[in-house]
Amino acid sequence: RGEMRGVLTIFLTRSSPKATVFVSGESNWALERCEVRSQGGAAILVTGNATALVSRCGLGGCGKKGKRATNVMSATDHTNVTVVNSLVAHSVLGGLRFYGNCTARVDNCTIRHIGWYGLLVDHGADLRAEGCSFIKCGEAALATSARPKDCTIRSGGHTIAEG
């Protein structure tokens, strides 16, 4: 069990799957008013039955061009994740990715400057998303893979814009 408040953490790497913040196992973490950034990796990875609450945080890359994250957040392996009132930005591939029997809630977030998708749901994930703003998400605001398996999306009240 842990908590981070008002922390700025940055991990600089070149095209690595390493995460700036890694939450795993039977752990329960809350991040509030934090900046979690990655240059070349993922900002947050949640896995292995962990629970994470992210509130009023800035997540993603370190800016445009070559300073972006690969993915902002990935959650998998029976995790429970809540992201609220947060900024998700500056990623080459994706914003928030949920798969592997993950349960997730995303509310009132701004998701911008994302290469492919804002929210991706796949392989047994259950997502509820409400009131988000998607700005400059390259391919889609909400997405699944070509062959989604047993995933659920409940979504509404979003704003989608190009610029």
N, C-alpha and C positions, 0 to 999 in steps of 0.2 A: 504494500500500500504506500502511495506517495503522492506528493502534491508539489507543483511548481507554480509560483506566482511572480509575475513581473520579470521574467528571465528572458534574456536574449541569448540564443545559442545558434551557432553557425558551424556547419561542417563543409569544408572545401575538399572536393574530390573531382576526378575526371572520369566520367562515365562509369561509375561504380554503383552497385546496388546497395551500398552501405547507407544506413539511415542516420540522420542527426539524432533523433530520439527513437529508441527501440524499446517497446513495451511488450513483454512476453511472459508466458507462464500464468499461474494463478495469481496475477497481480491486478491491482486496482489503482489507476492513476488519474489525477485531475490536473489539467494545465489551464491556468486562468491568466489573462492579460500577458501572454508570452509571445515572443517572436521566435519561431522555429524555422530556420532557413537551411537550404542545402544548395551547393553549387555542384551539379553533376550527379547527385544521388537522390534519395527520397528524404523529405523532411521528417516524416513519421512513419514507422512500421509498427503495426499492432498485430500480434500473433499468439497462438497457443493458449486459448481460453482466457486471455486478458480482457480487462474492461478499461476503457479510456473515455474521459470527459474532457472535451476541448471547448473552452468558452472565452470569447472575446480575444482571440489570438490572431496573429498574422502568420500564415503558413505558406511555404513554397520556396521558390528560388530567390536569388539575391538581386534580381532585376532582369531586364530584357537582354536579348542577344545571347552571348556565351555564358551568362551567369545564372541560367535557369536550372531548376531541379529536373530530374527525369520524370518522376511522378511526385505529387505533393504528399499524398498519404495512401498507403495500402493497408487493408485490414483483412485478415483471413484466419482460418483454423478456429472456428467456434468463438469468435470474439464478440464483444458488445461495445459499440462505439457511438458516442454522441458528439456532434460538432455543432455549436450554436454561436450565432453573432460573431462569426469569424471571417477573415479575408483569406481566400485561397488563390494564390497567384504565381505566375511566371514558371510554367512547366513546359518541357519539350513534348511530353506525351499526355499525361492525364492529371486531373485534379484529385478527386477522391475515388479510390477504387475499393470495392467491397466484394469479396468472394469467399469460397470455402466455408459455407455455413455461418457467415458473419451476420449479426443483427446490427443495423445502423439507423440513426436518426440524424438528419441534417436540416437545421432550421435557421432561417434569416441570415444566410451566409452570402457573401459576394464572391463569385468565382470568375476570375478574369485572366486574360492573357495566357490561355491554356492551348497547347498545340493540337490535341485531338478531342478529348471529351471532358466535360465538367464533372459528371458523376457516372461511374461505370459499376453496374451490378451484374454479377455472374455466379455460376456454380453454387447454388443453394443459399445465396445471400438474400436477406430481407431488408429492404430500405424504405424508410418513410422520410420524405423530404418536402418541406413547405417554405414558401416565402423567400426563395433564394433569387439572387440576380446573377445572370450569366452574361458576361461581357467578353466578346472576342474569344470564344471557345471554337477552335478551328473546324471540327467536324460535327460535334453534337453537344447539346447541353446534358442530356441523359442518354445513356447507351447501354447495350448488352453486347455480348459476343455474337458471332454468327449462329452459334448453337447454344443458347442459354439453357441451363439445366436447373429446374426447380428454383428459380429466383422470383421474388415478389417485389414490385415497386408500387408504392402509394405516394402520389406526388400532386402538388397543386399550388396555385398562387404565385408562380414564378414570373420574373421579368427576364426577357431574352433580348439582348441588344448587340449590335455590331461594334459600336464604338464608344 
